[in-house]
């Protein structure tokens, strides 16, 4: 009986301790979404926020329970459904050493920008990992902080510089919301977001991350190629060993990494794999004693060309090993000097020996060599074998060539436009009577107007095909994508106008989602104006799906009857689009028609033209002769050609 009493007493004490932990060491409401495990003086909370529990997970609530207790915390939280959290940077909570956030919308992230008390708050955070999450930036807080940059604390700028060891941001993005609907009206004209950001970056604050050993920023679509320059200009990383910038769609190696020894003296592993890098450049400024190699991982990129000199240069880099496995190497006949070197065991001597792995890399081209290891490659597979001296083979070949030439002559006139497209996209040949539009100086080749509902197709297909073509000889085009290139803090309308003005073309991705987008239609109308008023075809319409005519805007209907559109179902769609971006129609003959009182505008109806201070009511019929010109009958005796109208001096309104 005494034993039974003692047993229940001990059990009661344990239950009281458990209850005490749940009440005093973390917010009681977390019990509904968190599993709690305790070992010694460490508490591990594994939480799942699904959005329907009535509980908002707020990291800062933990401060009231962790202050003054001898307990450390690990908090891992996963969001599902509509679940979201509040987490403020820096995450300074007494005892908190490890945080992992996955799949969440993170609110209040920048709200402590001027919190001076952070300087006296204990900081224990050693590991911060944010995965597949979005930071929801409040525009009103952002502009307030940037307008008062002198009040931004060093603690906010540098974060956990004294304690952080592991910092990982994987597929983390930003989105903007407005908590105060009137905030946009309170933005002053002098609040230029670019200047405000420059003021922030020019702060005289030096961050030294004394314990940071591992840093990752991966799976981002919109990271600027200058990102690392900004990140490293005001920061030092004396013990940083592992840097991961893989899966970021980079097409070149950032200058900071080309000269990495000047900033990351302790780096052991640089991961740039699974990008789109096609050229390798590194600098070696120091003569270093033999030591452990720093691994530069450039696997699974877009490196197709390799030379013997490349390998010699790599082997001369002290204490550095470059790994290019998984790249699409070209093993054609013109590369036979390299192939024969790599097949020779005598080539791999001294420091070159660490690149012997190249022998076992497989070829991506030509087709006869595809999938074959370099060590096993023959001249026949490289395409270098000389054909036998058999006259019949030559005669057959000549007959085939003659037949092909005859066929080409027959179909040339029938498919002359398609042939011009193929000549340009495959062989980069521009016919003399076509004018190369590349001469026009604009920041972007094209502004892409699309609905967020079609975003995956735009990024995964259109952007890849136009900005980073698989063939290095295919010209790349510089696109303006609103999610990536719009200037934060500037109104959407200003961004639209500036992007269209700074682009040679506007590509409209016409879909049902697009018709529902207010800003998409606004972009279309501005691009339509460019095509009507300017002397070249600015607007390119891409028909993404079939759309009933009865749901179209009247302007859009009129535009589809006036302009030829491209259909994504067309097997030559991407070729037609490249051709449209690079080639424009011949200049119009407005100058020669001025004396006849004609304007080279094809308009759907009468319009009123206002030129400077003088109003000229001009009736323009909606009919035109074969030349494409329409008669203009000005009220005054003056004769105007649209070439004489300046952009800011003319307004055209249908009457």
C-alpha positions in Angstrom: 0.0 0.0 0.0 2.9 2.4 0.9 4.5 1.6 -2.5 1.2 2.4 -4.3 0.9 5.7 -2.4 4.5 6.6 -3.3 3.9 5.7 -6.9 0.8 8.0 -7.2 2.7 10.8 -5.4 5.6 10.6 -7.9 3.1 10.5 -10.8 1.4 13.6 -9.5 4.6 15.4 -9.2 5.4 14.5 -12.8 2.0 15.8 -14.0 2.5 19.0 -12.1 5.9 19.5 -13.7 4.4 18.8 -17.2 1.6 21.3 -16.5 4.2 23.8 -15.3 6.2 23.5 -18.4 3.2 24.0 -20.7 2.0 27.0 -18.6 5.3 28.8 -17.8 7.8 28.1 -20.6 5.7 28.9 -23.7 2.3 30.4 -24.5 -0.5 27.9 -23.5 -2.4 28.5 -26.8 0.6 26.8 -28.6 -0.5 23.5 -27.0 -3.2 23.3 -29.7 -0.8 23.3 -32.6 2.6 22.2 -31.2 4.1 18.9 -30.0 6.5 19.6 -27.1 9.5 17.6 -26.1 11.9 18.5 -23.3 15.4 17.2 -22.6 17.3 18.6 -19.7 17.0 22.4 -20.1 16.1 22.3 -23.8 12.5 22.6 -25.2 11.7 21.4 -28.7 8.4 22.7 -30.2 7.3 21.1 -33.5 4.2 23.1 -34.6 1.7 23.0 -37.5 -0.4 26.0 -38.3 -3.3 25.2 -40.6 -5.3 28.4 -40.2 -8.5 27.0 -38.7 -7.5 26.5 -35.1 -8.3 30.1 -34.1 -4.6 30.5 -33.0 -2.2 32.9 -34.6 1.4 31.8 -34.1 3.3 34.9 -33.0 6.9 34.3 -32.2 7.2 37.4 -30.0 4.7 35.9 -27.5 7.5 33.6 -26.4 9.4 36.5 -24.9 7.1 36.7 -21.9 7.8 33.0 -21.0 11.5 32.6 -22.0 12.9 35.6 -20.2 14.7 34.8 -17.0 14.4 31.0 -17.3 17.3 28.6 -17.7 15.8 27.0 -20.9 16.8 27.0 -24.5 14.3 26.6 -27.4 14.1 25.0 -30.8 10.9 26.0 -32.7 10.0 24.3 -36.0 6.7 25.5 -37.6 5.0 24.3 -40.8 2.1 26.1 -42.3 -0.7 24.5 -44.3 -3.8 25.8 -45.9 -4.4 29.4 -44.7 -1.9 29.1 -41.8 0.4 32.1 -41.3 2.7 33.4 -38.7 4.1 36.6 -37.2 7.9 36.7 -37.0 9.9 39.9 -36.7 13.5 40.4 -37.8 15.8 40.0 -36.0 14.3 37.0 -34.1 15.8 38.0 -30.8 14.0 36.0 -28.1 15.9 34.9 -24.9 16.9 31.3 -25.1 15.7 30.7 -28.7 18.6 29.0 -30.5 17.0 27.2 -33.5 14.1 28.3 -35.8 12.8 26.6 -38.9 9.8 28.0 -40.9 8.3 26.1 -43.8 5.4 26.9 -46.2 4.3 30.1 -44.3 3.2 33.6 -45.1 5.3 35.6 -42.7 3.8 38.9 -41.4 5.5 41.8 -39.5 8.9 40.8 -40.7 10.3 44.4 -40.9 8.2 46.0 -38.1 11.1 46.4 -35.6 13.2 48.6 -38.0 13.5 51.3 -35.3 13.2 49.3 -32.1 16.1 50.6 -30.0 15.4 48.1 -27.2 16.7 45.3 -29.4 20.2 46.4 -28.4 19.6 45.2 -24.9 17.6 42.0 -25.8 19.6 38.8 -25.3 20.4 37.1 -28.6 20.9 33.3 -28.6 19.8 32.4 -32.2 22.3 30.1 -33.9 20.3 28.6 -36.8 17.5 30.2 -38.9 16.0 28.4 -41.8 13.1 29.7 -43.9 11.8 27.3 -46.6 9.1 27.7 -49.2 7.8 30.9 -47.5 6.7 34.4 -48.4 7.6 37.5 -46.4 4.5 39.8 -46.5 5.9 43.3 -46.5 3.7 46.1 -45.3 4.2 49.0 -47.8 3.3 51.6 -45.2 6.0 50.3 -42.8 8.5 50.0 -45.7 8.1 53.6 -46.8 8.1 54.9 -43.2 11.4 53.1 -42.5 13.1 54.2 -45.7 12.0 57.8 -45.1 13.6 57.7 -41.7 16.7 55.7 -42.6 18.7 57.5 -39.9 16.5 55.8 -37.3 17.0 52.3 -38.6 18.9 50.5 -35.9 22.1 48.6 -36.4 20.5 45.6 -34.8 17.9 45.6 -37.6 20.5 46.0 -40.3 22.9 43.4 -39.1 20.5 40.9 -37.4 22.2 38.1 -35.4 25.8 39.0 -36.2 27.1 37.8 -32.9 25.4 34.4 -32.6 24.1 33.1 -36.0 25.9 30.0 -37.3 23.5 28.7 -40.0 21.4 31.0 -42.2 19.3 29.3 -44.9 16.7 30.9 -47.2 15.3 28.4 -49.6 12.6 29.4 -52.0 11.8 32.5 -50.0 10.0 35.4 -51.7 8.5 38.7 -50.9 5.0 40.0 -51.5 3.5 43.4 -50.6 0.3 44.3 -48.8 -1.1 47.6 -47.6 -2.5 47.7 -44.1 -3.4 51.4 -44.4 -5.4 51.9 -47.7 -4.5 55.6 -47.7 -0.8 55.0 -47.6 -0.3 55.4 -51.3 -1.9 58.8 -51.2 0.5 59.9 -48.5 3.6 59.1 -50.5 5.3 62.3 -51.4 6.7 63.1 -54.9 10.2 63.2 -53.5 9.8 59.6 -52.2 11.7 58.0 -55.0 12.1 54.4 -54.0 15.4 54.0 -55.8 16.9 56.9 -53.9 15.4 55.7 -50.6 17.0 52.3 -51.1 20.3 53.9 -52.0 20.2 55.9 -48.8 19.6 52.7 -46.8 22.5 50.9 -48.5 24.8 53.9 -48.0 24.5 53.7 -44.2 27.8 53.6 -42.4 27.1 50.3 -40.8 29.6 47.4 -40.9 28.2 44.0 -40.0 30.6 41.3 -38.9 29.1 37.8 -38.7 31.6 36.4 -36.3 30.2 32.8 -36.1 28.3 32.4 -39.5 29.6 29.2 -41.1 26.9 28.2 -43.5 24.8 30.4 -45.7 22.2 29.4 -48.3 19.9 31.4 -50.7 18.5 29.0 -53.2 15.5 28.4 -55.6 14.8 32.1 -56.3 13.6 33.3 -59.7 14.0 37.1 -59.3 17.4 37.4 -57.5 19.4 40.2 -59.1 22.9 39.3 -60.4 24.1 42.2 -58.3 22.6 40.7 -55.1 26.0 39.5 -53.7 27.6 42.8 -54.4 25.1 44.5 -52.1 25.2 41.7 -49.5 29.0 41.8 -49.2 29.6 45.5 -49.5 28.8 46.2 -45.9 29.4 42.8 -44.3 32.3 40.6 -43.3 32.2 36.8 -43.0 35.4 35.8 -41.2 34.5 32.1 -40.6 32.0 31.4 -43.5 32.8 28.0 -44.9 29.8 26.8 -46.9 27.9 29.0 -49.4 25.0 27.7 -51.4 23.5 29.8 -54.3 22.3 26.8 -56.4 19.0 26.7 -58.4 18.9 30.5 -58.9 18.8 30.7 -62.7 22.1 32.6 -62.7 23.7 32.8 -66.2 27.1 34.0 -65.0 29.4 33.8 -62.0 29.1 36.9 -59.8 32.3 39.0 -59.6 32.3 38.6 -55.8 32.7 34.8 -56.3 35.2 35.2 -59.1 37.5 36.9 -56.6 36.1 35.0 -53.5 39.4 34.8 -51.6 39.3 38.6 -50.9 36.0 38.3 -49.0 35.5 34.7 -47.9 38.9 33.6 -46.7 37.7 30.5 -44.9 35.4 29.2 -47.7 35.5 25.4 -48.2 32.5 24.8 -50.5 30.8 27.1 -53.0 27.7 25.6 -54.5 26.6 27.2 -57.8 25.1 24.0 -59.2 21.8 23.8 -61.2 22.1 27.3 -62.6 22.5 28.3 -66.2 26.2 29.3 -66.1 28.0 28.8 -69.5 31.4 30.4 -68.7 33.8 29.8 -65.8 36.0 32.6 -64.6 38.0 32.8 -61.4 40.9 35.0 -60.2 43.9 33.8 -58.3 45.5 36.8 -56.5 47.7 34.9 -54.0 50.5 32.4 -54.0 49.2 30.0 -51.4 51.1 27.1 -49.7 49.7 23.6 -50.5 46.5 22.9 -48.5 43.0 21.6 -48.7 41.1 22.4 -51.9 38.1 24.7 -51.8 35.4 23.0 -53.9 33.6 25.1 -56.5 30.5 23.1 -57.5 29.3 24.1 -61.0 27.6 20.8 -61.8 24.4 20.8 -64.0 24.8 24.2 -65.6 25.1 25.1 -69.3 28.8 24.6 -70.0 29.2 23.0 -73.4 32.6 24.3 -74.6 35.8 23.2 -72.9 39.4 23.7 -74.1 42.8 22.3 -73.0 43.7 25.8 -71.9 40.7 25.9 -69.6 41.9 22.8 -67.8 45.5 24.2 -67.5 44.2 27.5 -66.1 42.0 25.6 -63.5 45.0 23.5 -62.4 47.0 26.7 -61.8 44.5 28.0 -59.3 46.0 27.3 -55.8 43.9 25.1 -53.5 40.8 25.2 -55.7 38.9 22.3 -57.3 36.2 23.0 -60.0 33.6 20.4 -60.5 31.7 20.6 -63.8 30.1 17.1 -64.0 26.6 17.0 -65.4 27.2 19.8 -68.0 26.2 19.3 -71.7 29.7 19.0 -73.2 30.1 19.2 -77.0 32.3 16.4 -78.3 32.2 17.3 -82.0 35.1 16.9 -84.4 36.3 20.4 -83.8 37.0 19.4 -80.1 39.2 16.5 -81.1 42.4 18.1 -79.7 40.7 18.3 -76.3 39.3 14.8 -76.5 42.6 13.2 -77.4 44.3 15.0 -74.5 41.6 13.8 -72.1 42.0 10.2 -73.4 45.8 10.3 -72.7 46.9 9.2 -69.2 50.1 11.2 -69.6 48.1 14.5 -69.6 47.0 14.1 -66.0 50.2 14.9 -64.2 50.8 17.1 -61.2 47.9 19.5 -60.3 46.0 18.4 -63.5 45.5 14.9 -62.0 42.5 16.1 -59.9 40.6 16.8 -63.1 40.9 13.2 -64.3 37.1 12.9 -63.6 36.7 14.6 -67.0 37.5 11.3 -68.8 34.2 9.8 -67.4 32.0 12.7 -68.4 29.5 11.9 -71.1 29.0 13.9 -74.3 25.7 15.8 -75.0 26.5 16.4 -78.7 26.8 15.6 -81.6 24.0 13.0 -81.7 26.5 10.2 -82.6 28.5 10.9 -79.4 25.5 11.5 -77.1 25.8 9.5 -73.9 29.3 8.2 -74.6 32.1 8.7 -72.1 34.9 10.9 -73.3 37.5 8.1 -72.5 35.6 5.7 -74.9 34.9 8.2 -77.7 36.1 7.3 -81.2 36.7 9.5 -84.3 33.6 8.0 -86.0 31.4 9.0 -83.0 32.9 12.5 -83.0 32.0 12.8 -86.7 35.6 13.0 -88.0 35.7 9.8 -90.0 36.6 10.4 -93.7 33.9 8.8 -96.0 35.1 6.0 -98.5 36.1 7.0 -102.0 33.0 5.7 -103.7 31.7 7.7 -106.6 28.2 6.3 -106.3 27.9 7.8 -102.9 28.8 11.2 -104.2 26.3 10.8 -107.1 23.5 9.9 -104.7 24.4 12.8 -102.5 24.5 15.2 -105.4 21.1 14.0 -106.6 19.6 14.4 -103.1 21.1 18.0 -102.9 19.6 18.8 -106.3 16.2 17.5 -105.4 16.3 19.5 -102.2 17.3 22.7 -104.1 14.5 22.3 -106.5 12.0 21.7 -103.7 13.3 24.8 -101.9 12.8 26.9 -105.0 9.2 25.6 -105.4 8.2 26.3 -101.8 10.1 29.6 -101.3 7.4 31.9 -102.6 4.6 29.9 -100.9 6.3 30.0 -97.5 8.5 33.1 -97.8 7.7 34.5 -94.4 8.3 31.2 -92.6 11.6 30.9 -94.5 12.7 34.4 -93.3 11.8 33.4 -89.8 13.9 30.2 -90.1 16.8 32.1 -91.7 16.9 34.5 -88.7 16.2 32.1 -85.8 18.4 29.2 -87.1 21.2 31.0 -89.0 20.9 34.6 -87.8 20.6 36.0 -91.3 18.7 39.2 -91.8 17.6 39.9 -95.4 18.6 43.3 -96.8 15.1 44.7 -97.0 14.4 43.9 -93.4 15.4 46.5 -90.8 17.1 45.2 -87.7 15.2 46.6 -84.7 18.1 45.9 -82.4 19.5 49.3 -83.3 16.9 51.0 -81.3 18.3 51.7 -77.9 15.9 50.6 -75.1 16.5 49.1 -71.7 14.4 46.1 -72.5 13.6 44.2 -75.7 10.1 43.5 -74.6 7.8 44.1 -71.7 5.7 41.0 -71.0 2.1 41.8 -69.9 0.5 38.7 -68.3 -1.8 37.6 -65.6 -0.5 36.1 -62.4 -2.6 33.0 -63.3 -0.2 32.4 -66.3 3.0 33.2 -64.3 4.3 29.6 -64.4 4.2 29.4 -68.2 5.8 32.8 -68.5 8.7 32.0 -66.2 9.2 28.3 -67.0 8.8 28.5 -70.8 8.7 32.0 -72.3 11.5 33.5 -70.1 13.7 30.5 -70.5 13.3 30.4 -74.3 13.9 34.1 -74.8 16.4 35.1 -72.1 18.5 31.9 -71.8 18.3 30.0 -75.0 19.8 26.5 -74.9 21.9 27.3 -78.1 24.6 29.8 -77.1 24.5 31.2 -80.7 20.8 32.1 -80.5 20.4 35.8 -79.5 19.0 36.3 -76.0 16.4 39.0 -75.4 16.1 41.0 -72.2 12.5 40.9 -70.9 10.8 43.1 -68.4 8.7 41.0 -66.0 6.6 42.9 -63.5 7.3 40.6 -60.6 11.0 40.8 -61.1 11.7 44.2 -62.6 9.0 46.6 -61.3 10.5 49.1 -58.9 9.2 48.6 -55.4 7.5 51.6 -54.0 6.5 53.2 -57.3 2.9 53.1 -58.2 1.7 50.2 -60.5 0.6 52.6 -63.2 4.0 54.4 -63.3 5.8 51.1 -63.4 3.6 50.1 -66.4 4.1 53.3 -68.3 7.9 53.3 -67.7 8.3 49.6 -68.6 6.4 50.0 -71.9 8.3 53.2 -72.7 11.6 51.5 -72.0 10.8 48.5 -74.1 11.0 48.1 -77.8 7.9 45.8 -77.8 5.1 44.8 -75.5 4.2 41.1 -75.5 0.6 40.5 -74.3 -0.2 37.0 -73.1 -3.8 36.9 -74.0 -5.8 34.5 -71.8 -9.0 34.3 -69.9 -7.0 35.2 -66.8 -5.6 38.3 -68.6 -9.1 39.6 -69.4 -10.0 39.5 -65.7 -6.9 41.5 -64.8 -7.5 45.2 -64.5 -3.8 46.0 -64.7 -3.3 43.6 -67.5 -5.8 45.5 -69.6 -4.2 48.8 -68.6 -0.9 47.5 -69.9 -2.5 46.4 -73.2 -4.1 49.8 -73.8 -0.8 51.6 -73.3 1.0 49.2 -75.6 -1.8 49.6 -78.2 -1.3 53.4 -78.0 2.4 52.8 -78.8 1.6 50.7 -81.8 -0.9 53.2 -83.2 1.0 56.5 -82.6 4.5 55.2 -83.2 5.8 54.3 -86.6 6.7 50.7 -85.8 4.8 47.7 -84.6 5.2 47.8 -80.8 2.5 45.4 -79.7 2.9 41.6 -80.1 -0.1 39.6 -79.1 0.3 36.0 -78.0 -2.8 33.9 -77.9 -2.4 31.6 -75.0 -5.8 29.9 -75.2 -9.0 30.2 -77.2 -11.3 33.0 -76.0 -14.9 33.7 -76.9 -15.2 37.0 -78.7 -18.2 38.0 -76.6 -16.1 38.4 -73.4 -13.5 40.6 -75.1 -13.0 44.3 -74.6 -14.0 46.4 -77.7 -10.5 47.7 -78.0 -9.1 44.2 -77.9 -11.5 43.0 -80.6 -10.4 45.9 -82.8 -6.8 45.2 -82.1 -7.1 41.5 -83.1 -8.6 42.5 -86.4 -5.7 45.0 -87.0 -2.7 43.1 -85.7 -1.5 39.5 -86.6 -1.3 37.5 -83.4 0.9 34.5 -82.5 -0.6 31.3 -81.3 1.2 29.2 -78.7 -0.2 26.1 -80.4 1.8 26.9 -83.5 4.9 24.6 -83.8 6.9 27.7 -84.9 5.5 29.9 -82.2 8.8 30.6 -80.4 10.6 31.2 -83.8 7.9 33.6 -84.9 8.2 35.5 -81.6 12.0 35.8 -81.8 11.6 37.1 -85.4 9.0 39.6 -84.3 11.2 40.9 -81.5 14.3 41.3 -83.7 12.8 42.5 -87.1 10.5 45.3 -87.8 8.5 46.4 -90.8 10.0 48.9 -93.2 9.7 52.6 -92.2 6.6 54.3 -93.3 6.5 57.1 -95.9 4.9 59.8 -93.9 7.5 62.4 -95.0 6.6 62.0 -98.6 2.9 62.3 -97.9 3.0 65.4 -95.8 2.4 67.8 -98.6 -0.8 65.9 -99.4 -2.2 66.4 -96.0 -2.1 62.8 -95.0 -1.2 61.0 -91.8 0.1 57.4 -91.7 -2.4 56.2 -89.0 -5.0 53.6 -89.6 -7.7 54.5 -87.1 -11.1 53.0 -86.4 -13.0 56.3 -86.5 -12.8 60.1 -86.3 -10.5 61.7 -83.8 -9.7 65.2 -82.4 -6.0 66.2 -82.4 -4.7 68.8 -80.0 -1.3 70.1 -81.0 0.3 72.4 -78.4 -1.8 75.5 -77.7 -3.7 75.3 -81.1 -6.7 72.9 -81.3 -7.2 71.3 -84.7 -10.4 69.4 -85.1 -9.6 66.8 -87.7 -12.1 64.4 -89.1 -10.5 61.1 -90.1 -12.5 58.6 -92.0 -12.1 54.9 -91.1 -11.4 54.1 -94.8 -8.0 54.2 -96.4 -6.5 53.5 -99.8 -4.2 50.6 -100.5 -1.2 52.6 -99.3 -2.5 52.6 -95.7 -2.9 56.4 -95.5 -6.0 58.2 -94.5 -7.0 61.8 -95.6 -6.9 64.5 -93.0 -8.9 67.7 -93.4 -7.6 70.2 -90.8 -9.8 73.2 -89.8 -6.9 75.6 -90.2 -4.8 76.1 -93.4 -1.8 74.5 -91.8 -0.8 71.0 -92.9 0.6 68.6 -90.3 2.3 65.2 -90.5 2.3 63.0 -87.5 6.1 63.0 -87.6 5.9 66.6 -86.4 3.8 65.9 -83.3 5.8 65.4 -80.1 4.7 62.8 -77.6 3.7 65.3 -75.0 2.0 67.7 -77.5 -0.6 65.4 -79.0 -3.8 63.9 -77.6 -6.0 61.7 -79.7 -9.5 60.9 -78.6 -12.2 59.1 -80.6 -15.3 61.2 -81.3 
